């Protein structure tokens, strides 16, 4: 997972910006796999909480989740 973090942190400053994250989410299959699996888990628990996490993620993640 540290390798993935380093791949996403394009400027290597120790912090991942929204832009870095979005670029990685579009181009890094490993990250996309992690995000898709996380969304599946969130969808399962989303019905038990008041906010809709999927809707929030869809608003800023191009292409959405599978």
mmCIF file of the N, C-alpha and C atoms, coordinates in Angstrom:
data_MODEL
# 
_entry.id   MODEL 
# 
loop_
_atom_site.group_PDB 
_atom_site.id 
_atom_site.type_symbol 
_atom_site.label_atom_id 
_atom_site.label_alt_id 
_atom_site.label_comp_id 
_atom_site.label_asym_id 
_atom_site.label_entity_id 
_atom_site.label_seq_id 
_atom_site.pdbx_PDB_ins_code 
_atom_site.Cartn_x 
_atom_site.Cartn_y 
_atom_site.Cartn_z 
_atom_site.occupancy 
_atom_site.B_iso_or_equiv 
_atom_site.pdbx_formal_charge 
_atom_site.auth_seq_id 
_atom_site.auth_comp_id 
_atom_site.auth_asym_id 
_atom_site.auth_atom_id 
_atom_site.pdbx_PDB_model_num 
ATOM 1   N N  . UNK A 1 1  ? 0.816   -1.180 0.000   1.00 0.00 ? 1  UNK A N  1 
ATOM 2   C CA . UNK A 1 1  ? 0.000   0.000  0.000   1.00 0.00 ? 1  UNK A CA 1 
ATOM 3   C C  . UNK A 1 1  ? 0.871   1.260  0.000   1.00 0.00 ? 1  UNK A C  1 
ATOM 4   N N  . UNK A 1 2  ? 2.057   1.196  0.594   1.00 0.00 ? 2  UNK A N  1 
ATOM 5   C CA . UNK A 1 2  ? 2.958   2.358  0.582   1.00 0.00 ? 2  UNK A CA 1 
ATOM 6   C C  . UNK A 1 2  ? 3.362   2.709  -0.843  1.00 0.00 ? 2  UNK A C  1 
ATOM 7   N N  . UNK A 1 3  ? 3.577   1.702  -1.681  1.00 0.00 ? 3  UNK A N  1 
ATOM 8   C CA . UNK A 1 3  ? 3.915   1.953  -3.083  1.00 0.00 ? 3  UNK A CA 1 
ATOM 9   C C  . UNK A 1 3  ? 2.784   2.689  -3.782  1.00 0.00 ? 3  UNK A C  1 
ATOM 10  N N  . UNK A 1 4  ? 1.559   2.283  -3.506  1.00 0.00 ? 4  UNK A N  1 
ATOM 11  C CA . UNK A 1 4  ? 0.398   2.942  -4.098  1.00 0.00 ? 4  UNK A CA 1 
ATOM 12  C C  . UNK A 1 4  ? 0.338   4.398  -3.655  1.00 0.00 ? 4  UNK A C  1 
ATOM 13  N N  . UNK A 1 5  ? 0.555   4.647  -2.373  1.00 0.00 ? 5  UNK A N  1 
ATOM 14  C CA . UNK A 1 5  ? 0.552   6.027  -1.869  1.00 0.00 ? 5  UNK A CA 1 
ATOM 15  C C  . UNK A 1 5  ? 1.604   6.854  -2.600  1.00 0.00 ? 5  UNK A C  1 
ATOM 16  N N  . UNK A 1 6  ? 2.790   6.298  -2.746  1.00 0.00 ? 6  UNK A N  1 
ATOM 17  C CA . UNK A 1 6  ? 3.864   7.011  -3.430  1.00 0.00 ? 6  UNK A CA 1 
ATOM 18  C C  . UNK A 1 6  ? 3.535   7.253  -4.896  1.00 0.00 ? 6  UNK A C  1 
ATOM 19  N N  . UNK A 1 7  ? 2.850   6.328  -5.530  1.00 0.00 ? 7  UNK A N  1 
ATOM 20  C CA . UNK A 1 7  ? 2.434   6.518  -6.916  1.00 0.00 ? 7  UNK A CA 1 
ATOM 21  C C  . UNK A 1 7  ? 1.431   7.664  -7.052  1.00 0.00 ? 7  UNK A C  1 
ATOM 22  N N  . UNK A 1 8  ? 0.538   7.764  -6.096  1.00 0.00 ? 8  UNK A N  1 
ATOM 23  C CA . UNK A 1 8  ? -0.496  8.803  -6.139  1.00 0.00 ? 8  UNK A CA 1 
ATOM 24  C C  . UNK A 1 8  ? 0.090   10.173 -5.795  1.00 0.00 ? 8  UNK A C  1 
ATOM 25  N N  . UNK A 1 9  ? 1.015   10.222 -4.863  1.00 0.00 ? 9  UNK A N  1 
ATOM 26  C CA . UNK A 1 9  ? 1.651   11.474 -4.449  1.00 0.00 ? 9  UNK A CA 1 
ATOM 27  C C  . UNK A 1 9  ? 2.689   11.880 -5.501  1.00 0.00 ? 9  UNK A C  1 
ATOM 28  N N  . UNK A 1 10 ? 2.198   12.404 -6.612  1.00 0.00 ? 10 UNK A N  1 
ATOM 29  C CA . UNK A 1 10 ? 3.037   12.674 -7.783  1.00 0.00 ? 10 UNK A CA 1 
ATOM 30  C C  . UNK A 1 10 ? 4.191   13.641 -7.499  1.00 0.00 ? 10 UNK A C  1 
ATOM 31  N N  . UNK A 1 11 ? 3.973   14.642 -6.673  1.00 0.00 ? 11 UNK A N  1 
ATOM 32  C CA . UNK A 1 11 ? 5.043   15.603 -6.404  1.00 0.00 ? 11 UNK A CA 1 
ATOM 33  C C  . UNK A 1 11 ? 5.887   15.235 -5.186  1.00 0.00 ? 11 UNK A C  1 
ATOM 34  N N  . UNK A 1 12 ? 5.576   14.100 -4.588  1.00 0.00 ? 12 UNK A N  1 
ATOM 35  C CA . UNK A 1 12 ? 6.356   13.535 -3.475  1.00 0.00 ? 12 UNK A CA 1 
ATOM 36  C C  . UNK A 1 12 ? 6.507   14.477 -2.280  1.00 0.00 ? 12 UNK A C  1 
ATOM 37  N N  . UNK A 1 13 ? 5.452   15.223 -1.981  1.00 0.00 ? 13 UNK A N  1 
ATOM 38  C CA . UNK A 1 13 ? 5.520   16.141 -0.840  1.00 0.00 ? 13 UNK A CA 1 
ATOM 39  C C  . UNK A 1 13 ? 4.913   15.548 0.425   1.00 0.00 ? 13 UNK A C  1 
ATOM 40  N N  . UNK A 1 14 ? 4.449   14.299 0.347   1.00 0.00 ? 14 UNK A N  1 
ATOM 41  C CA . UNK A 1 14 ? 3.890   13.641 1.522   1.00 0.00 ? 14 UNK A CA 1 
ATOM 42  C C  . UNK A 1 14 ? 2.400   13.851 1.709   1.00 0.00 ? 14 UNK A C  1 
ATOM 43  N N  . UNK A 1 15 ? 1.793   14.628 0.828   1.00 0.00 ? 15 UNK A N  1 
ATOM 44  C CA . UNK A 1 15 ? 0.351   14.882 0.894   1.00 0.00 ? 15 UNK A CA 1 
ATOM 45  C C  . UNK A 1 15 ? -0.247  14.644 -0.489  1.00 0.00 ? 15 UNK A C  1 
ATOM 46  N N  . UNK A 1 16 ? -1.424  14.054 -0.504  1.00 0.00 ? 16 UNK A N  1 
ATOM 47  C CA . UNK A 1 16 ? -2.099  13.786 -1.772  1.00 0.00 ? 16 UNK A CA 1 
ATOM 48  C C  . UNK A 1 16 ? -3.176  14.843 -1.973  1.00 0.00 ? 16 UNK A C  1 
ATOM 49  N N  . UNK A 1 17 ? -3.037  15.586 -3.059  1.00 0.00 ? 17 UNK A N  1 
ATOM 50  C CA . UNK A 1 17 ? -4.034  16.603 -3.378  1.00 0.00 ? 17 UNK A CA 1 
ATOM 51  C C  . UNK A 1 17 ? -5.204  15.947 -4.110  1.00 0.00 ? 17 UNK A C  1 
ATOM 52  N N  . UNK A 1 18 ? -6.294  16.686 -4.204  1.00 0.00 ? 18 UNK A N  1 
ATOM 53  C CA . UNK A 1 18 ? -7.456  16.181 -4.941  1.00 0.00 ? 18 UNK A CA 1 
ATOM 54  C C  . UNK A 1 18 ? -7.073  15.914 -6.395  1.00 0.00 ? 18 UNK A C  1 
ATOM 55  N N  . UNK A 1 19 ? -6.295  16.795 -6.993  1.00 0.00 ? 19 UNK A N  1 
ATOM 56  C CA . UNK A 1 19 ? -5.864  16.624 -8.383  1.00 0.00 ? 19 UNK A CA 1 
ATOM 57  C C  . UNK A 1 19 ? -5.027  15.360 -8.544  1.00 0.00 ? 19 UNK A C  1 
ATOM 58  N N  . UNK A 1 20 ? -4.080  15.137 -7.642  1.00 0.00 ? 20 UNK A N  1 
ATOM 59  C CA . UNK A 1 20 ? -3.260  13.921 -7.703  1.00 0.00 ? 20 UNK A CA 1 
ATOM 60  C C  . UNK A 1 20 ? -4.131  12.679 -7.567  1.00 0.00 ? 20 UNK A C  1 
ATOM 61  N N  . UNK A 1 21 ? -5.077  12.749 -6.642  1.00 0.00 ? 21 UNK A N  1 
ATOM 62  C CA . UNK A 1 21 ? -5.951  11.607 -6.412  1.00 0.00 ? 21 UNK A CA 1 
ATOM 63  C C  . UNK A 1 21 ? -6.787  11.296 -7.652  1.00 0.00 ? 21 UNK A C  1 
ATOM 64  N N  . UNK A 1 22 ? -7.364  12.336 -8.245  1.00 0.00 ? 22 UNK A N  1 
ATOM 65  C CA . UNK A 1 22 ? -8.204  12.132 -9.425  1.00 0.00 ? 22 UNK A CA 1 
ATOM 66  C C  . UNK A 1 22 ? -7.394  11.583 -10.597 1.00 0.00 ? 22 UNK A C  1 
ATOM 67  N N  . UNK A 1 23 ? -6.196  12.107 -10.806 1.00 0.00 ? 23 UNK A N  1 
ATOM 68  C CA . UNK A 1 23 ? -5.343  11.583 -11.880 1.00 0.00 ? 23 UNK A CA 1 
ATOM 69  C C  . UNK A 1 23 ? -5.028  10.113 -11.643 1.00 0.00 ? 23 UNK A C  1 
ATOM 70  N N  . UNK A 1 24 ? -4.705  9.783  -10.414 1.00 0.00 ? 24 UNK A N  1 
ATOM 71  C CA . UNK A 1 24 ? -4.378  8.393  -10.093 1.00 0.00 ? 24 UNK A CA 1 
ATOM 72  C C  . UNK A 1 24 ? -5.605  7.499  -10.233 1.00 0.00 ? 24 UNK A C  1 
ATOM 73  N N  . UNK A 1 25 ? -6.752  7.985  -9.811  1.00 0.00 ? 25 UNK A N  1 
ATOM 74  C CA . UNK A 1 25 ? -7.976  7.182  -9.903  1.00 0.00 ? 25 UNK A CA 1 
ATOM 75  C C  . UNK A 1 25 ? -8.325  6.871  -11.353 1.00 0.00 ? 25 UNK A C  1 
ATOM 76  N N  . UNK A 1 26 ? -7.976  7.773  -12.245 1.00 0.00 ? 26 UNK A N  1 
ATOM 77  C CA . UNK A 1 26 ? -8.250  7.549  -13.659 1.00 0.00 ? 26 UNK A CA 1 
ATOM 78  C C  . UNK A 1 26 ? -7.206  6.646  -14.310 1.00 0.00 ? 26 UNK A C  1 
ATOM 79  N N  . UNK A 1 27 ? -5.973  6.680  -13.815 1.00 0.00 ? 27 UNK A N  1 
ATOM 80  C CA . UNK A 1 27 ? -4.909  5.977  -14.511 1.00 0.00 ? 27 UNK A CA 1 
ATOM 81  C C  . UNK A 1 27 ? -4.259  4.820  -13.787 1.00 0.00 ? 27 UNK A C  1 
ATOM 82  N N  . UNK A 1 28 ? -4.599  4.594  -12.532 1.00 0.00 ? 28 UNK A N  1 
ATOM 83  C CA . UNK A 1 28 ? -3.939  3.552  -11.755 1.00 0.00 ? 28 UNK A CA 1 
ATOM 84  C C  . UNK A 1 28 ? -4.938  2.441  -11.453 1.00 0.00 ? 28 UNK A C  1 
ATOM 85  N N  . UNK A 1 29 ? -4.730  1.306  -12.085 1.00 0.00 ? 29 UNK A N  1 
ATOM 86  C CA . UNK A 1 29 ? -5.681  0.194  -11.921 1.00 0.00 ? 29 UNK A CA 1 
ATOM 87  C C  . UNK A 1 29 ? -5.739  -0.335 -10.499 1.00 0.00 ? 29 UNK A C  1 
ATOM 88  N N  . UNK A 1 30 ? -4.607  -0.342 -9.813  1.00 0.00 ? 30 UNK A N  1 
ATOM 89  C CA . UNK A 1 30 ? -4.587  -0.826 -8.431  1.00 0.00 ? 30 UNK A CA 1 
ATOM 90  C C  . UNK A 1 30 ? -5.437  0.075  -7.537  1.00 0.00 ? 30 UNK A C  1 
ATOM 91  N N  . UNK A 1 31 ? -5.276  1.375  -7.692  1.00 0.00 ? 31 UNK A N  1 
ATOM 92  C CA . UNK A 1 31 ? -6.084  2.307  -6.903  1.00 0.00 ? 31 UNK A CA 1 
ATOM 93  C C  . UNK A 1 31 ? -7.549  2.168  -7.258  1.00 0.00 ? 31 UNK A C  1 
ATOM 94  N N  . UNK A 1 32 ? -7.848  2.070  -8.533  1.00 0.00 ? 32 UNK A N  1 
ATOM 95  C CA . UNK A 1 32 ? -9.249  1.938  -8.965  1.00 0.00 ? 32 UNK A CA 1 
ATOM 96  C C  . UNK A 1 32 ? -9.886  0.685  -8.363  1.00 0.00 ? 32 UNK A C  1 
ATOM 97  N N  . UNK A 1 33 ? -9.125  -0.401 -8.298  1.00 0.00 ? 33 UNK A N  1 
ATOM 98  C CA . UNK A 1 33 ? -9.623  -1.644 -7.703  1.00 0.00 ? 33 UNK A CA 1 
ATOM 99  C C  . UNK A 1 33 ? -9.949  -1.439 -6.214  1.00 0.00 ? 33 UNK A C  1 
ATOM 100 N N  . UNK A 1 34 ? -9.058  -0.755 -5.507  1.00 0.00 ? 34 UNK A N  1 
ATOM 101 C CA . UNK A 1 34 ? -9.276  -0.469 -4.080  1.00 0.00 ? 34 UNK A CA 1 
ATOM 102 C C  . UNK A 1 34 ? -10.514 0.410  -3.907  1.00 0.00 ? 34 UNK A C  1 
ATOM 103 N N  . UNK A 1 35 ? -10.639 1.434  -4.743  1.00 0.00 ? 35 UNK A N  1 
ATOM 104 C CA . UNK A 1 35 ? -11.796 2.332  -4.650  1.00 0.00 ? 35 UNK A CA 1 
ATOM 105 C C  . UNK A 1 35 ? -13.099 1.613  -4.969  1.00 0.00 ? 35 UNK A C  1 
ATOM 106 N N  . UNK A 1 36 ? -13.083 0.782  -5.997  1.00 0.00 ? 36 UNK A N  1 
ATOM 107 C CA . UNK A 1 36 ? -14.295 0.034  -6.352  1.00 0.00 ? 36 UNK A CA 1 
ATOM 108 C C  . UNK A 1 36 ? -14.721 -0.905 -5.231  1.00 0.00 ? 36 UNK A C  1 
ATOM 109 N N  . UNK A 1 37 ? -13.760 -1.595 -4.643  1.00 0.00 ? 37 UNK A N  1 
ATOM 110 C CA . UNK A 1 37 ? -14.095 -2.505 -3.540  1.00 0.00 ? 37 UNK A CA 1 
ATOM 111 C C  . UNK A 1 37 ? -14.606 -1.711 -2.330  1.00 0.00 ? 37 UNK A C  1 
ATOM 112 N N  . UNK A 1 38 ? -13.998 -0.588 -2.060  1.00 0.00 ? 38 UNK A N  1 
ATOM 113 C CA . UNK A 1 38 ? -14.460 0.257  -0.952  1.00 0.00 ? 38 UNK A CA 1 
ATOM 114 C C  . UNK A 1 38 ? -15.884 0.730  -1.190  1.00 0.00 ? 38 UNK A C  1 
ATOM 115 N N  . UNK A 1 39 ? -16.199 1.083  -2.427  1.00 0.00 ? 39 UNK A N  1 
ATOM 116 C CA . UNK A 1 39 ? -17.549 1.541  -2.739  1.00 0.00 ? 39 UNK A CA 1 
ATOM 117 C C  . UNK A 1 39 ? -18.557 0.408  -2.568  1.00 0.00 ? 39 UNK A C  1 
ATOM 118 N N  . UNK A 1 40 ? -18.181 -0.802 -2.918  1.00 0.00 ? 40 UNK A N  1 
ATOM 119 C CA . UNK A 1 40 ? -19.094 -1.936 -2.702  1.00 0.00 ? 40 UNK A CA 1 
ATOM 120 C C  . UNK A 1 40 ? -19.418 -2.090 -1.214  1.00 0.00 ? 40 UNK A C  1 
ATOM 121 N N  . UNK A 1 41 ? -18.412 -1.930 -0.374  1.00 0.00 ? 41 UNK A N  1 
ATOM 122 C CA . UNK A 1 41 ? -18.632 -2.021 1.070   1.00 0.00 ? 41 UNK A CA 1 
ATOM 123 C C  . UNK A 1 41 ? -19.510 -0.870 1.535   1.00 0.00 ? 41 UNK A C  1 
ATOM 124 N N  . UNK A 1 42 ? -19.225 0.328  1.055   1.00 0.00 ? 42 UNK A N  1 
ATOM 125 C CA . UNK A 1 42 ? -20.027 1.497  1.439   1.00 0.00 ? 42 UNK A CA 1 
ATOM 126 C C  . UNK A 1 42 ? -21.468 1.321  1.008   1.00 0.00 ? 42 UNK A C  1 
ATOM 127 N N  . UNK A 1 43 ? -21.695 0.788  -0.186  1.00 0.00 ? 43 UNK A N  1 
ATOM 128 C CA . UNK A 1 43 ? -23.068 0.571  -0.648  1.00 0.00 ? 43 UNK A CA 1 
ATOM 129 C C  . UNK A 1 43 ? -23.823 -0.368 0.289   1.00 0.00 ? 43 UNK A C  1 
ATOM 130 N N  . UNK A 1 44 ? -23.111 -1.351 0.834   1.00 0.00 ? 44 UNK A N  1 
ATOM 131 C CA . UNK A 1 44 ? -23.761 -2.302 1.748   1.00 0.00 ? 44 UNK A CA 1 
ATOM 132 C C  . UNK A 1 44 ? -24.183 -1.629 3.053   1.00 0.00 ? 44 UNK A C  1 
ATOM 133 N N  . UNK A 1 45 ? -23.365 -0.704 3.547   1.00 0.00 ? 45 UNK A N  1 
ATOM 134 C CA . UNK A 1 45 ? -23.690 -0.075 4.835   1.00 0.00 ? 45 UNK A CA 1 
ATOM 135 C C  . UNK A 1 45 ? -24.438 1.241  4.673   1.00 0.00 ? 45 UNK A C  1 
ATOM 136 N N  . UNK A 1 46 ? -24.447 1.785  3.463   1.00 0.00 ? 46 UNK A N  1 
ATOM 137 C CA . UNK A 1 46 ? -25.054 3.092  3.223   1.00 0.00 ? 46 UNK A CA 1 
ATOM 138 C C  . UNK A 1 46 ? -26.525 3.142  3.635   1.00 0.00 ? 46 UNK A C  1 
ATOM 139 N N  . UNK A 1 47 ? -27.214 2.044  3.503   1.00 0.00 ? 47 UNK A N  1 
ATOM 140 C CA . UNK A 1 47 ? -28.637 2.046  3.850   1.00 0.00 ? 47 UNK A CA 1 
ATOM 141 C C  . UNK A 1 47 ? -28.870 2.227  5.348   1.00 0.00 ? 47 UNK A C  1 
ATOM 142 N N  . UNK A 1 48 ? -27.818 2.059  6.163   1.00 0.00 ? 48 UNK A N  1 
ATOM 143 C CA . UNK A 1 48 ? -27.960 2.170  7.605   1.00 0.00 ? 48 UNK A CA 1 
ATOM 144 C C  . UNK A 1 48 ? -27.591 3.553  8.141   1.00 0.00 ? 48 UNK A C  1 
ATOM 145 N N  . UNK A 1 49 ? -27.095 4.422  7.280   1.00 0.00 ? 49 UNK A N  1 
ATOM 146 C CA . UNK A 1 49 ? -26.690 5.752  7.726   1.00 0.00 ? 49 UNK A CA 1 
ATOM 147 C C  . UNK A 1 49 ? -27.458 6.811  6.948   1.00 0.00 ? 49 UNK A C  1 
ATOM 148 N N  . UNK A 1 50 ? -27.402 8.040  7.424   1.00 0.00 ? 50 UNK A N  1 
ATOM 149 C CA . UNK A 1 50 ? -28.251 9.069  6.835   1.00 0.00 ? 50 UNK A CA 1 
ATOM 150 C C  . UNK A 1 50 ? -27.666 9.740  5.595   1.00 0.00 ? 50 UNK A C  1 
ATOM 151 N N  . UNK A 1 51 ? -26.344 9.767  5.432   1.00 0.00 ? 51 UNK A N  1 
ATOM 152 C CA . UNK A 1 51 ? -25.785 10.417 4.246   1.00 0.00 ? 51 UNK A CA 1 
ATOM 153 C C  . UNK A 1 51 ? -25.497 9.373  3.173   1.00 0.00 ? 51 UNK A C  1 
ATOM 154 N N  . UNK A 1 52 ? -25.538 9.797  1.947   1.00 0.00 ? 52 UNK A N  1 
ATOM 155 C CA . UNK A 1 52 ? -25.324 8.901  0.822   1.00 0.00 ? 52 UNK A CA 1 
ATOM 156 C C  . UNK A 1 52 ? -23.891 9.059  0.334   1.00 0.00 ? 52 UNK A C  1 
ATOM 157 N N  . UNK A 1 53 ? -22.999 8.160  0.782   1.00 0.00 ? 53 UNK A N  1 
ATOM 158 C CA . UNK A 1 53 ? -21.592 8.242  0.415   1.00 0.00 ? 53 UNK A CA 1 
ATOM 159 C C  . UNK A 1 53 ? -21.387 8.077  -1.088  1.00 0.00 ? 53 UNK A C  1 
ATOM 160 N N  . UNK A 1 54 ? -22.131 7.181  -1.702  1.00 0.00 ? 54 UNK A N  1 
ATOM 161 C CA . UNK A 1 54 ? -21.957 6.960  -3.136  1.00 0.00 ? 54 UNK A CA 1 
ATOM 162 C C  . UNK A 1 54 ? -22.206 8.249  -3.910  1.00 0.00 ? 54 UNK A C  1 
ATOM 163 N N  . UNK A 1 55 ? -23.250 8.961  -3.560  1.00 0.00 ? 55 UNK A N  1 
ATOM 164 C CA . UNK A 1 55 ? -23.564 10.213 -4.244  1.00 0.00 ? 55 UNK A CA 1 
ATOM 165 C C  . UNK A 1 55 ? -22.419 11.214 -4.086  1.00 0.00 ? 55 UNK A C  1 
ATOM 166 N N  . UNK A 1 56 ? -21.870 11.297 -2.890  1.00 0.00 ? 56 UNK A N  1 
ATOM 167 C CA . UNK A 1 56 ? -20.751 12.214 -2.650  1.00 0.00 ? 56 UNK A CA 1 
ATOM 168 C C  . UNK A 1 56 ? -19.535 11.821 -3.488  1.00 0.00 ? 56 UNK A C  1 
ATOM 169 N N  . UNK A 1 57 ? -19.201 10.539 -3.517  1.00 0.00 ? 57 UNK A N  1 
ATOM 170 C CA . UNK A 1 57 ? -18.065 10.082 -4.311  1.00 0.00 ? 57 UNK A CA 1 
ATOM 171 C C  . UNK A 1 57 ? -18.303 10.306 -5.792  1.00 0.00 ? 57 UNK A C  1 
ATOM 172 N N  . UNK A 1 58 ? -19.494 10.043 -6.271  1.00 0.00 ? 58 UNK A N  1 
ATOM 173 C CA . UNK A 1 58 ? -19.801 10.195 -7.692  1.00 0.00 ? 58 UNK A CA 1 
ATOM 174 C C  . UNK A 1 58 ? -19.626 11.639 -8.138  1.00 0.00 ? 58 UNK A C  1 
ATOM 175 N N  . UNK A 1 59 ? -19.840 12.582 -7.247  1.00 0.00 ? 59 UNK A N  1 
ATOM 176 C CA . UNK A 1 59 ? -19.775 13.986 -7.634  1.00 0.00 ? 59 UNK A CA 1 
ATOM 177 C C  . UNK A 1 59 ? -18.362 14.437 -7.970  1.00 0.00 ? 59 UNK A C  1 
ATOM 178 N N  . UNK A 1 60 ? -17.334 13.738 -7.469  1.00 0.00 ? 60 UNK A N  1 
ATOM 179 C CA . UNK A 1 60 ? -15.975 14.182 -7.793  1.00 0.00 ? 60 UNK A CA 1 
ATOM 180 C C  . UNK A 1 60 ? -15.071 13.103 -8.350  1.00 0.00 ? 60 UNK A C  1 
ATOM 181 N N  . UNK A 1 61 ? -15.549 11.888 -8.554  1.00 0.00 ? 61 UNK A N  1 
ATOM 182 C CA . UNK A 1 61 ? -14.711 10.849 -9.142  1.00 0.00 ? 61 UNK A CA 1 
ATOM 183 C C  . UNK A 1 61 ? -15.163 10.572 -10.566 1.00 0.00 ? 61 UNK A C  1 
ATOM 184 N N  . UNK A 1 62 ? -14.412 11.023 -11.532 1.00 0.00 ? 62 UNK A N  1 
ATOM 185 C CA . UNK A 1 62 ? -14.809 10.816 -12.938 1.00 0.00 ? 62 UNK A CA 1 
ATOM 186 C C  . UNK A 1 62 ? -15.022 9.351  -13.251 1.00 0.00 ? 62 UNK A C  1 
ATOM 187 N N  . UNK A 1 63 ? -16.074 9.068  -13.954 1.00 0.00 ? 63 UNK A N  1 
ATOM 188 C CA . UNK A 1 63 ? -16.349 7.693  -14.346 1.00 0.00 ? 63 UNK A CA 1 
ATOM 189 C C  . UNK A 1 63 ? -17.105 6.889  -13.317 1.00 0.00 ? 63 UNK A C  1 
ATOM 190 N N  . UNK A 1 64 ? -17.196 7.403  -12.105 1.00 0.00 ? 64 UNK A N  1 
ATOM 191 C CA . UNK A 1 64 ? -17.943 6.708  -11.066 1.00 0.00 ? 64 UNK A CA 1 
ATOM 192 C C  . UNK A 1 64 ? -17.317 5.381  -10.672 1.00 0.00 ? 64 UNK A C  1 
ATOM 193 N N  . UNK A 1 65 ? -18.092 4.583  -10.004 1.00 0.00 ? 65 UNK A N  1 
ATOM 194 C CA . UNK A 1 65 ? -17.651 3.288  -9.515  1.00 0.00 ? 65 UNK A CA 1 
ATOM 195 C C  . UNK A 1 65 ? -18.425 2.195  -10.212 1.00 0.00 ? 65 UNK A C  1 
ATOM 196 N N  . UNK A 1 66 ? -17.834 1.016  -10.240 1.00 0.00 ? 66 UNK A N  1 
ATOM 197 C CA . UNK A 1 66 ? -18.502 -0.130 -10.847 1.00 0.00 ? 66 UNK A CA 1 
ATOM 198 C C  . UNK A 1 66 ? -19.313 -0.873 -9.817  1.00 0.00 ? 66 UNK A C  1 
# 
